[in-house]
């Protein structure tokens, strides 16, 4: 069984990734604090503590584990909760230290980026995208320290991939939601169009995020790619698919790919063109969205093409689901 390090694995979304991977990998969770020597970790889970912004500590702990793969999920997760400089410095130092250590260990890399890298949400005013849907090739123009830290982390992943000949994937989730606790369906959000306009009412279920992390780990480096895509249209999004993908690693060693990770629909269930037009007064000149389509604003066909992933949860059912939160400990 391969060993994977997950940084930030005790966090709100990180614990779902640990839970998803623990059946397939030996998972070593690295966080700033240890849960305590008296706890009994869940099967295939163990814990280490380290300050990932400290280069020496990070290199020591990663080299001691000698992982096959590293999922870097630790970060200050949003702007506005800490001083701007601390957000940027902490996220960038941790990414550089963890990814460099992963490269030296010859480990596959999957890390958390964000749709914040595009620079929409925290800009004032929020700019319209250059095109809809927003693909991974859209320019990255953040004005805030969080988004800038994610752009820097992506460039770091690409540099480490080149320097150490390892594969790297940066996943760009939108607003992550949790089963039975969908903040994007709260009354104050649904009734106020401006509340969700900054990311164009996009969201993603945490379980779909975990599934994409698993798929990315499975299909990088020496793993097998998604194979040929036969369908001309992605049924979840009505996006034309990129057919003709050859078998082989979806992300070969020495390369880096950024991947959008969002739900197929938007959080309000209304046509996307209608929402954009109502709030912004216009649509991007290049808008390839059907008039009645309630899809999300971000393109997800690249995840389908590379990893055979597409989101399977929607607020329509997941917002009221009762699902126990992973504890990572023996119950």
Secondary structure, DSSP 8 states (H G I E B T S, - for coil): --EEEEETTTSTTHHHHHHHHTTTSEEEEEESS---TT--B-TTEEEEE--TTSHHHHHHHHHHH--SEEEE--S--STTSS-HHHHHHHHHHHHHHHHHHHHHTT-EEEEE--GGGGS-TTSSS----SEESB-TTS-----SHHHHHHHHHHHHHHHHHHHHT--EEEEEE-SEEBTTB-GGGSHHHHT-HHHHHTTTT--EEHHHHHHHHHHHHHTBTTS--------SEETTTTEE------SS-SB-TT-EEEEEE--SB-TT-S-HHHHHHHHHSS--SEE---TT--B-SB--HHHHHHH-------HHHHTT-------SB--
